[in-house]
């Protein structure tokens, strides 16, 4: 795993173009569902509306998001592996970041965060802006993670990545 022989070679421009095209297609599909719902009065439209509406769970946009989180987890795991191989002190932080992205992927695919809404809403008496009460524990967790890592950036030599 020297810079001359990278463990992974990525065509960044192809990846960006593919992701951009996918986002455009999903955005157009979601905007179409909005038109069908609010101007056409179709809540289902042969399954098209729930399949592509971005504010719903368990559909194509949610699974795309989950796949992006999973891809990030895998790539960050490679960075953690490389840091471990080099004896870097940041290897634990990279592994922790990979675990967070893996959790986010599983959560997006399974909607685990929705299970927190009702109990937290009842416990805290939230409504209105905090109607989706799962954001309260999420913000607490994010605050703890941010405080535990006072440095703003991970230091990783990316010279071995090729475009």
C-alpha positions as CSV (number, residue, x, y, z in Angstrom):
1,X,0.0,0.0,0.0
2,X,2.4,2.6,-1.2
3,X,1.5,5.7,-3.1
4,X,2.6,3.9,-6.3
5,X,0.1,1.1,-5.6
6,X,-3.1,2.5,-4.1
7,X,-5.5,0.1,-2.4
8,X,-8.3,1.7,-4.2
9,X,-8.4,3.7,-7.4
10,X,-11.5,5.9,-8.0
11,X,-12.6,7.8,-11.0
12,X,-13.8,10.9,-9.1
13,X,-15.3,12.7,-12.1
14,X,-17.3,9.7,-13.1
15,X,-18.6,9.2,-9.6
16,X,-19.6,12.9,-9.3
17,X,-21.4,12.9,-12.6
18,X,-23.2,9.6,-11.8
19,X,-24.3,10.9,-8.4
20,X,-25.3,14.3,-9.8
21,X,-27.4,12.6,-12.5
22,X,-29.1,10.3,-9.9
23,X,-29.9,13.3,-7.7
24,X,-31.4,15.2,-10.7
25,X,-33.6,12.1,-11.6
26,X,-34.7,11.7,-8.0
27,X,-35.4,15.4,-7.6
28,X,-37.5,15.5,-10.8
29,X,-39.4,12.4,-9.7
30,X,-40.0,13.9,-6.3
31,X,-41.2,17.2,-7.8
32,X,-43.5,15.2,-10.0
33,X,-45.0,13.6,-6.9
34,X,-45.6,17.0,-5.4
35,X,-47.5,18.0,-8.5
36,X,-49.5,14.8,-8.5
37,X,-50.3,15.2,-4.8
38,X,-51.1,18.9,-4.5
39,X,-52.3,19.8,-8.0
40,X,-53.7,16.5,-9.2
41,X,-55.1,15.2,-6.0
42,X,-53.4,11.9,-6.4
43,X,-52.0,10.5,-3.1
44,X,-50.9,7.2,-4.6
45,X,-50.8,7.4,-8.4
46,X,-50.1,3.7,-9.0
47,X,-47.5,3.7,-6.3
48,X,-45.4,6.5,-7.9
49,X,-46.1,9.1,-5.1
50,X,-44.9,7.0,-2.1
51,X,-42.1,5.5,-4.1
52,X,-40.4,8.9,-4.9
53,X,-41.6,11.5,-2.4
54,X,-38.4,12.6,-0.5
55,X,-40.3,13.3,2.7
56,X,-41.4,9.7,3.1
57,X,-39.5,6.7,4.5
58,X,-38.8,3.3,3.0
59,X,-38.7,4.4,-0.7
60,X,-36.1,5.0,-3.4
61,X,-34.8,8.4,-2.2
62,X,-34.4,7.0,1.3
63,X,-32.5,3.9,0.1
64,X,-30.3,6.1,-2.1
65,X,-29.4,8.1,0.9
66,X,-28.8,4.9,2.9
67,X,-26.5,3.7,0.1
68,X,-24.6,7.0,0.1
69,X,-24.1,6.7,3.9
70,X,-23.0,3.0,3.5
71,X,-20.5,4.0,0.8
72,X,-19.1,6.7,3.0
73,X,-18.8,4.2,5.9
74,X,-16.9,1.8,3.6
75,X,-14.5,4.5,2.3
76,X,-13.9,5.8,5.8
77,X,-13.2,2.3,6.9
78,X,-10.5,2.1,4.3
79,X,-9.0,5.3,5.6
80,X,-9.2,3.8,9.2
81,X,-7.4,0.7,7.9
82,X,-4.7,2.7,6.2
83,X,-4.3,4.8,9.4
84,X,-4.0,1.6,11.5
85,X,-1.4,0.2,9.0
86,X,0.6,3.4,9.3
87,X,0.3,3.5,13.1
88,X,-1.6,6.8,13.1
89,X,-3.2,8.0,16.3
90,X,-6.3,9.1,14.2
91,X,-7.2,5.5,13.4
92,X,-9.7,5.3,16.2
93,X,-11.4,8.5,15.2
94,X,-11.6,7.2,11.6
95,X,-13.0,3.9,12.8
96,X,-15.5,5.8,15.0
97,X,-16.5,8.0,12.0
98,X,-17.0,4.8,9.9
99,X,-19.3,3.4,12.6
100,X,-21.3,6.6,12.7
101,X,-21.9,6.5,9.0
102,X,-22.8,2.8,9.2
103,X,-25.3,3.6,11.9
104,X,-26.7,6.5,9.7
105,X,-27.1,4.1,6.8
106,X,-28.9,1.5,8.9
107,X,-31.1,4.2,10.4
108,X,-32.0,5.7,7.0
109,X,-32.9,2.2,5.6
110,X,-34.9,1.2,8.7
111,X,-36.3,4.5,10.1
112,X,-35.0,3.7,13.6
113,X,-35.1,7.4,14.5
114,X,-38.9,7.4,14.0
115,X,-39.2,5.0,17.0
116,X,-37.9,7.9,19.2
117,X,-40.5,10.4,18.1
118,X,-43.4,9.4,20.3
119,X,-41.5,8.6,23.5
120,X,-39.4,11.8,23.4
121,X,-42.5,13.9,22.5
122,X,-44.4,12.5,25.5
123,X,-41.4,12.8,27.8
124,X,-40.5,16.4,26.9
125,X,-44.0,17.6,25.8
126,X,-42.7,18.8,22.5
127,X,-44.8,20.0,19.6
128,X,-44.7,22.5,16.8
129,X,-41.1,23.0,15.8
130,X,-40.0,19.9,17.7
131,X,-42.9,17.8,16.5
132,X,-40.4,15.3,15.2
133,X,-38.9,14.9,18.6
134,X,-36.1,12.5,17.6
135,X,-34.1,15.6,16.7
136,X,-33.7,16.3,20.5
137,X,-31.6,13.2,21.3
138,X,-29.9,13.5,17.9
139,X,-28.7,17.1,18.8
140,X,-27.5,15.9,22.2
141,X,-25.5,13.1,20.5
142,X,-24.1,15.5,17.9
143,X,-23.1,18.0,20.6
144,X,-21.3,15.3,22.6
145,X,-19.4,14.1,19.4
146,X,-18.5,17.7,18.5
147,X,-17.1,18.4,22.0
148,X,-15.1,15.1,22.1
149,X,-13.3,16.0,18.9
150,X,-12.0,19.5,19.4
151,X,-9.9,19.5,16.3
152,X,-11.7,20.7,13.3
153,X,-10.3,18.3,10.7
154,X,-8.9,14.8,10.5
155,X,-5.3,14.7,9.2
156,X,-5.0,12.1,6.5
157,X,-2.5,12.0,3.7
158,X,-4.6,11.6,0.6
159,X,-1.7,11.5,-1.9
160,X,-2.2,7.8,-2.5
161,X,-5.8,8.4,-3.9
162,X,-5.8,8.6,-7.6
163,X,-8.4,10.3,-9.8
